[in-house]
Every structure is written in structure tokens, then in C-alpha cells.
Amino acid sequence: MQIAVLTFDGFNELDSFVAASILNHMRPKGWMAHITAPTATVTSMNGVTIQRQRPLEFAADADGVVIGSGVRTRDIAADPAMLARIGLDPARQLIAAQCSGTLLLARLGFIGALPACTDLTTKPWVIEAGVDVIDAPFVAHGNVATAGGCLASTYLSAWMIARGSGVEDAAAALHYVAPVGEKQAWIDRTLAVIGPFVKQDQAAAG
């Protein structure tokens, strides 16, 4: 499974790097998460400059897409040319958006009237875009998931692994990154949050 982690100038390091790291624990099973950006290099909200691994257009070919947040998301959401470069298809892709990434997903037309999650700063902008924002860390509707809060990237990553490979693999990835002495508690909490949505999707597919 090839995953595009959309990363723009002004990106939040926690969103892109944590998600990519957790998802890449699935590399032995053929998964690969790629930092995907519109330009050859992008600079984070804290001044960290990195090289992209894939161009933005890779999102259209990926099996999964993670849309992180950043301090320039409102500008990106208002840029038709930039939005036109992001090709997504929830019929065949798993798509996850975090914090202000939810605003991009809304502008791309993949949320509509469905309730979504985002961070507190972005909430007014997402509501302005016509989306019903709920007070929760994570929600999923079919192949589209949204989350709110920087550390909610663990929920998005675990959901994508659970949907794409299985709950056991999601638990294994979480076990690797969770704090020592709290590993099972982290796994249990995360699976309790994403589990109902994974079960719904499995029931619908069956």
C-alpha cells in the first residue's frame, strides 16, 4: 500500500512525521508512506526544511492519502490551482485529514454534510465551509476519516492500518511507538476510538 502524506509549506511536523513514521512500520508488508509536497522542498511552521519524496500529483495514484495541517492551510484552500493538483478518489483510496487538513478536504468536496473533526483553531473555518464539526478526536465515514489535535495522527494512522491490513497490525504499530509501561493502555485507548468505525466499514463490506 502506497500512501501520500500531503505536506505543504508551513506544515505541522507532528502531523506529517508521526503519521509517516507509524505507517512505515508496515514496510515489511509492502507499505510505504511518502512525504508528498507541491515543491521540491517545504519548510515547517517551526522552520524545519525538508525534501519531498513524491510530488503532489502522486496523491492521485496512492492507495491512501493523509492530509496534514499547517499555518498556511487557509491560503492553500483558497488556491484553485493548488487544489486542482490534488486528485483524490474515496471510492478506491483511504483518505485521512487532520486538523486544518480537514479544511482542505472540505474544499475538495469530500466531506459535504457529514460531521467531521478538526482542531479548535481551524474549527470556525471548517464550519464556514459548511461542515458540521463535532467535539471528538476522530470520526470516519466509509473511506474518509478526520481527526482533531496534533497527536490525533495516531488515530488516523491506526485507522488506516486497521482498514488496509487489520486491527492486529494496527495494534502492533501502536505498540512500537507507545511509551514504555503504557503500551497496552495506548493500544486499548486508540482501538476504542477507531474500533467502532472499522467495524462499521467491515460490516458494510460484508
N, C-alpha and C positions, 0 to 999 in steps of 0.2 A: 504494500500500500504506500503510495507516494503522497506526501502531504505538503501543501504550501502554507507556510506561516507568514502571512502578509505583514510586512514591516515597512513603515513609512518614516520619513524624516520626523523627528520629534517623538519617536516611539518610546513606549514604556518597556524598559529592559525585562521586568518581571513577566510581562505578558509573553513576549516573543521567546525569551531564553528558557523560561521554566517549561512552557508548553513544548518547545522543540526538544528539550532535554528528556522530559518524561516520555514523549512519543518515540524518541530514538532508542529507548530501551527495548523497543520491538524490532530493532535491526536484525537480530538473529532469525526473525520470521519474515524478513524481506521488506520491512517497513523502513521509510526514510522521511524525516521531516526536514524541509529545506527553508532557510530564511529567504523569503521571496520579496523583492522590492522593485520599485519603478525605476530606480537609478542604480548605478554600479556600487555606490556607497551610500549609506544613510547614517545620520547622526541621531543619537537618542536624546531624550529630554534632559539628560544629565551630561551630555557632551561626549558620549562614547560613540566613536565612528567605526562602523563595520562594513565588510564587503558582503554583498548579497551572494547567495548561492544559485538563485534562479531569478529570471526576470519576472515582472508582474504577470505577463501573459501565461506563465506556467500554471497559474491558478485554474485556467480553463481545462487543462489536461490532468490535473491532480485528482486523486481519489478522495482526498479530504482537504479542507481549507480551514485554517484558523486565522481569524481577523483580530489582531491585537489592537490596543489603543495607543493614544499619543496626544501630545499637546496641539497638534495641527490637524486633527481629525475633522474639525468643522470646515476647515479650508478644503480638505480633500473631498468631503461630502458635497461641497458646493461647486466642485470642478467636474463638469460633464465629460471632459476629455479624459480625465483620470478614471472616472467611474466606468467609462466605456472600455477601458483596458482590463477591467476585472470581469472575466467571464465565469459565471457560476451556474451550476445546474443541480438543484437539490433533488432531482429525480434520480441522479446517479452518484452524487457526491455527499459526503458527510460534511456539514458546514457548521463551524462554531465561531461565535463572535463574543468578545469580551470587552466590557466597559464601553468606551466610545466606539469600539468596533461595531457595537450594536447599531449605532447611528449610520454607519456605512451600509450595514446590512439592510436597514430600513430604507435608505435612499436608493438602494439597488432593487427594492421591491420584493424582498424575500421574507418580510415579517407581516405586513398588512395589518389586519385587525387582531392578530394573535398576541397574547401577552408576552412580554419579554423582560429580561433582566439587564441592568446596566449599573454603572457606579453613580454615586449621588451627584457628582459634578455634571455628568452628562445627562442625567435624568430629564431636566427641563427641555433639552434639545431633542431628545428622543420623543418625548411627549408632543413637542411642537411638530414633529414629523408624522404625528398621527398614531403613535404606538402606545398601547396600554402597558405601562411599566409597573411591574409587581415588586413588592418588597421581599425578595428572595435571592439567594446566591446563584441559583441555576434553574433553568427550565428548558425543556426540549419539546419540539413538535415535529414528529417524523424525523427527517434527516437534518433538521436545523435546530441548533442549540444556542442559547445566550447565557452569559454569566455576568455578575457584577462584583467588582472588587479585585484588586491586583492578584491576590493569592487564589482567586477562584479559577485560575488557569489549571489547577489540579483537577477540578471538577470537569472542565472541558476535555482535558487530556484523557482522564479516566473514562469519560463517556465515549469518546471516540474509539478508544481501545476496546471497551466493552462491546460497542456496536460492531466494530470491524473485526474483532477476533474472539472476544469472550470476556466474561467477568473475571475469570481466573487470571487471565493475562493482565487485566486492569489492576487487580489486587497485587500481582507480582511487581508491576511497575511502581505502584504506590509504596510497596514495602521497601523498595530500594531507596526512595527519596525521603521517606518519613523519618522523623527524629528517632534516635535510639531510645528505647524504653517506652515509646509511644506509638510504635509502628501499627499494632493491631487496632489501637484506638483511631488512628488516622484512617486506616483502611475501612473500618466499620462506619465511621462518620461519612466518608466520601461515598461509599456504596449505598448508604442510607439516603443520601441526597440524589444520586443519579439513578439508583436502582429502579424506582417506580417508572421512570421514563424508558429505561432499557426494556423492562418487562412489557410495557405497553406496545413498544415497537415490535418486540418479538411476537406478541400475541396477534398484532395486526398482520405481520408477515405470515403467520401460521394460518 
